[in-house]
Amino acid sequence: MEKNLSHTLLLVDDNEDILEFLSDDLGDRYHILTALNGKKALNILDSESVDLVVSDIMMPEMDGFELCAAIKSGLEYSHVPVILLTAKNTLQSKIEGLELGADAYVEKPFSPEFLAVQILNLLKNRDKVKAYFSSAAPPQSRGLAPTRSDDLFLEKLRQVINANISNPDLDVDHLADSLHMSRPTFYRKVKAISDLSPNELINLARLRKAVELLNGGVLKIYEIAEMVGYSSQTQFGRNFQKQFGMSPTDYLKNPAG
């Protein structure tokens, strides 16, 4: 099985023996955090960047269904995949978990190898979305996000960036305020979905808009630089070169690359 210690898993179970077993089994591949119930898991999610949650269903204080609902219903961590573990071998139990947004359902007693493959597949899917953002950074992001609420979040984020794209002072604080989120929560959310910092996302949006304006063939380069929020043509040219491997002038000569 592949090693990827850059990913963090949150394991949630009120049985400490199971937590220890799973931690030992998965700890050589992932960074592991643990919680004994859903409430403690949410506290961890509030302060840590978590890539995937594996949770038992039957727990005191807050069970796995309630935890899954809390994760998937709010913007803060709806992007985090959830695998539910259960001893309930009933169709209704599975339906309930999936309706709450669970990404996978594993019955106890489970094969550690089967669980590991489920985890790996979900993380690979998330990484594909991240790679798409960081390489192409598409202006239209609908349908890419793992949940409907994340689709809405990304669409709103795109709208805010585009509406303020000529403002050189547009930054993470402005975006977080516009989406009614704290700065740390907003930063973690954007990074988790796109693998980009908010400032990197802003920069890519500026450059995408610049390409669109360059393709129009009407405006001068210094005018475009100002329209997409760069304080100088030099800064614009440097960022354009870094992203696309050519200067704006060279792009105009050969827009197809």
C-alpha positions as CSV (number, residue, x, y, z in Angstrom):
1,M,0.0,0.0,0.0
2,E,1.2,3.5,-0.8
3,K,2.7,5.7,1.8
4,N,1.4,9.3,2.1
5,L,2.2,10.8,5.4
6,S,1.1,14.2,4.1
7,H,-2.5,13.1,4.6
8,T,-4.1,13.3,8.0
9,L,-6.8,10.8,9.1
10,L,-9.1,11.3,12.1
11,L,-10.2,8.0,13.6
12,V,-13.3,8.2,15.9
13,D,-14.4,5.3,18.1
14,D,-15.3,4.9,21.8
15,N,-13.5,1.6,21.9
16,E,-9.8,2.4,22.6
17,D,-8.7,-1.0,21.5
18,I,-10.1,-0.4,18.0
19,L,-8.5,3.0,17.9
20,E,-5.2,1.5,18.8
21,F,-5.6,-1.2,16.2
22,L,-6.5,1.2,13.4
23,S,-3.8,3.6,14.4
24,D,-1.2,0.9,14.3
25,D,-2.5,-0.4,11.0
26,L,-2.7,3.0,9.2
27,G,0.0,4.9,11.0
28,D,2.8,3.9,8.7
29,R,0.9,5.5,5.8
30,Y,-0.9,8.5,7.3
31,H,-0.7,11.0,10.1
32,I,-3.3,9.8,12.6
33,L,-5.5,11.8,15.0
34,T,-8.0,10.0,17.3
35,A,-11.2,10.9,19.2
36,L,-13.4,8.9,21.5
37,N,-16.7,10.4,20.3
38,G,-18.2,12.8,17.8
39,K,-18.0,15.9,20.0
40,K,-14.3,15.4,20.5
41,A,-13.9,14.8,16.8
42,L,-15.5,18.1,15.9
43,N,-13.2,19.9,18.3
44,I,-10.3,18.4,16.5
45,L,-11.8,19.4,13.1
46,D,-12.0,23.0,14.3
47,S,-8.3,23.2,15.0
48,E,-6.6,20.7,12.6
49,S,-6.5,20.1,8.9
50,V,-8.0,16.7,8.4
51,D,-8.2,14.9,5.1
52,L,-10.5,12.0,6.0
53,V,-12.6,10.8,8.9
54,V,-13.2,7.1,9.8
55,S,-15.9,6.9,12.4
56,D,-17.8,4.2,14.3
57,I,-21.6,4.8,14.5
58,M,-22.5,3.7,18.0
59,M,-20.8,6.1,20.4
60,P,-21.9,8.2,23.5
61,E,-22.5,12.0,23.5
62,M,-22.5,12.2,19.7
63,D,-22.7,9.1,17.5
64,G,-21.3,8.6,14.0
65,F,-24.5,9.6,12.2
66,E,-24.6,12.9,14.1
67,L,-20.9,13.5,13.5
68,C,-21.4,12.8,9.7
69,A,-24.4,15.1,9.6
70,A,-22.4,17.9,11.4
71,I,-19.4,17.5,9.0
72,K,-21.4,17.5,5.8
73,S,-24.0,20.1,6.7
74,G,-21.6,23.0,7.3
75,L,-19.2,24.9,5.1
76,E,-16.3,24.5,7.5
77,Y,-15.5,20.8,6.8
78,S,-18.1,19.5,4.3
79,H,-15.2,18.7,2.0
80,V,-13.8,16.1,4.4
81,P,-14.7,12.5,3.2
82,V,-16.3,10.3,5.9
83,I,-16.2,6.5,6.2
84,L,-18.7,5.0,8.7
85,L,-17.9,1.8,10.5
86,T,-20.9,-0.2,11.9
87,A,-21.9,-3.5,13.3
88,K,-25.4,-2.9,12.0
89,N,-25.8,-5.1,9.0
90,T,-29.0,-3.6,7.9
91,L,-30.0,-1.8,4.7
92,Q,-31.8,0.9,6.6
93,S,-28.6,1.7,8.5
94,K,-26.6,2.0,5.3
95,I,-29.2,4.2,3.7
96,E,-29.3,6.5,6.7
97,G,-25.5,6.9,6.7
98,L,-25.4,7.6,2.9
99,E,-28.3,10.1,3.1
100,L,-26.3,12.0,5.7
101,G,-23.5,12.3,3.2
102,A,-21.2,9.5,4.2
103,D,-18.7,8.7,1.4
104,A,-18.4,5.0,2.2
105,Y,-19.8,2.4,4.6
106,V,-17.8,-0.4,6.1
107,E,-19.3,-3.2,8.1
108,K,-17.8,-4.7,11.3
109,P,-16.0,-7.0,11.5
110,F,-14.1,-5.5,8.6
111,S,-11.0,-6.4,6.6
112,P,-8.2,-3.9,7.4
113,E,-7.1,-4.2,3.7
114,F,-10.6,-3.4,2.5
115,L,-10.8,-0.3,4.8
116,A,-7.3,0.8,3.6
117,V,-8.4,0.6,-0.1
118,Q,-11.5,2.6,0.6
119,I,-9.4,5.3,2.3
120,L,-6.9,5.3,-0.5
121,N,-9.5,5.6,-3.2
122,L,-11.3,8.5,-1.5
123,L,-8.0,10.4,-1.0
124,K,-7.0,9.8,-4.6
125,N,-10.3,11.3,-5.8
126,R,-9.7,14.3,-3.6
127,D,-6.2,14.7,-4.9
128,K,-7.5,14.7,-8.5
129,V,-9.7,17.6,-7.7
130,K,-6.8,19.4,-6.0
131,A,-4.5,18.7,-9.1
132,Y,-7.2,20.1,-11.4
133,F,-7.4,23.4,-9.4
134,S,-3.6,23.9,-9.1
135,S,-2.8,23.1,-12.7
136,A,-5.7,24.5,-14.7
137,A,-7.5,26.6,-12.0
138,P,-10.7,26.7,-14.0
139,P,-12.9,29.7,-13.8
140,Q,-16.0,27.5,-13.7
141,S,-15.7,25.1,-10.8
142,R,-19.2,23.7,-10.6
143,G,-19.4,19.9,-10.3
144,L,-15.8,19.5,-9.2
145,A,-16.4,19.7,-5.5
146,P,-17.2,16.6,-3.5
147,T,-20.4,18.0,-2.0
148,R,-23.2,20.4,-3.1
149,S,-22.3,22.8,-0.3
150,D,-18.7,22.9,-1.5
151,D,-19.9,23.6,-5.0
152,L,-21.9,26.6,-3.7
153,F,-18.9,27.7,-1.6
154,L,-16.5,27.6,-4.7
155,E,-19.1,29.4,-6.9
156,K,-19.5,32.2,-4.3
157,L,-15.7,32.4,-3.9
158,R,-15.3,32.7,-7.6
159,Q,-17.9,35.5,-7.8
160,V,-16.2,37.4,-4.9
161,I,-12.8,37.2,-6.5
162,N,-14.1,38.2,-10.0
163,A,-16.0,41.1,-8.6
164,N,-12.9,42.5,-6.9
165,I,-10.3,41.4,-9.4
166,S,-9.1,44.9,-10.2
167,N,-8.4,45.6,-6.5
168,P,-4.7,45.0,-5.7
169,D,-5.5,44.8,-2.0
170,L,-7.8,41.8,-2.4
171,D,-6.6,39.3,0.2
172,V,-7.6,36.3,2.4
173,D,-9.2,38.6,5.0
174,H,-11.5,40.2,2.4
175,L,-12.5,36.8,1.1
176,A,-13.1,35.3,4.5
177,D,-15.2,38.2,5.5
178,S,-17.2,38.0,2.3
179,L,-18.0,34.3,3.0
180,H,-18.7,34.9,6.7
181,M,-15.9,32.6,7.9
182,S,-13.0,33.1,10.2
183,R,-9.7,33.5,8.6
184,P,-8.2,30.2,9.8
185,T,-11.3,28.2,8.9
186,F,-11.5,29.8,5.5
187,Y,-7.8,29.2,4.8
188,R,-8.0,25.5,5.8
189,K,-11.1,25.1,3.6
190,V,-9.6,26.6,0.5
191,K,-6.3,24.7,1.0
192,A,-8.1,21.4,1.5
193,I,-10.2,21.7,-1.6
194,S,-7.8,23.2,-4.1
195,D,-4.3,22.6,-2.5
196,L,-3.8,26.3,-3.1
197,S,-3.6,29.1,-0.5
198,P,-6.3,31.8,-1.0
199,N,-3.6,34.3,-2.2
200,E,-2.5,31.7,-4.8
201,L,-6.1,31.3,-5.9
202,I,-6.5,35.0,-6.2
203,N,-3.3,35.2,-8.3
204,L,-4.5,32.5,-10.7
205,A,-7.9,34.2,-11.1
206,R,-6.1,37.4,-12.0
207,L,-3.9,35.6,-14.6
208,R,-6.9,33.7,-16.1
209,K,-8.7,37.0,-16.6
210,A,-5.5,38.5,-18.1
211,V,-5.4,35.7,-20.6
212,E,-9.0,36.4,-21.5
213,L,-8.2,40.1,-22.1
214,L,-5.0,39.3,-24.0
215,N,-7.0,37.1,-26.3
216,G,-9.3,40.0,-27.0
217,G,-6.4,41.7,-28.8
218,V,-7.6,45.2,-27.9
219,L,-6.0,46.4,-24.7
220,K,-2.4,47.1,-24.0
221,I,-0.5,44.9,-21.6
222,Y,-0.1,47.7,-19.0
223,E,-3.9,48.3,-19.2
224,I,-4.6,44.6,-18.6
225,A,-2.2,44.5,-15.7
226,E,-4.1,47.3,-14.0
227,M,-7.5,45.8,-14.8
228,V,-6.6,42.5,-13.1
229,G,-5.2,44.1,-10.0
230,Y,-1.5,44.2,-10.4
231,S,0.3,47.2,-9.0
232,S,2.8,47.3,-11.9
233,Q,3.3,45.8,-15.3
234,T,6.6,44.3,-14.1
235,Q,4.8,42.4,-11.3
236,F,2.2,41.2,-13.8
237,G,4.8,40.0,-16.3
238,R,6.8,38.2,-13.6
239,N,3.7,36.3,-12.3
240,F,2.5,35.6,-15.9
241,Q,5.9,34.1,-16.8
242,K,6.0,32.0,-13.7
243,Q,2.5,30.5,-14.4
244,F,2.6,30.1,-18.1
245,G,6.3,29.9,-19.0
246,M,6.2,32.9,-21.3
247,S,5.8,36.6,-21.0
248,P,2.6,38.4,-21.9
249,T,4.3,39.8,-24.9
250,D,5.4,36.3,-26.1
251,Y,1.8,35.1,-25.4
252,L,0.4,37.7,-27.7
253,K,2.8,36.5,-30.5
254,N,1.8,32.9,-30.0
255,P,-1.4,32.5,-27.9
256,A,-1.6,28.8,-28.6
257,G,1.6,28.3,-26.7
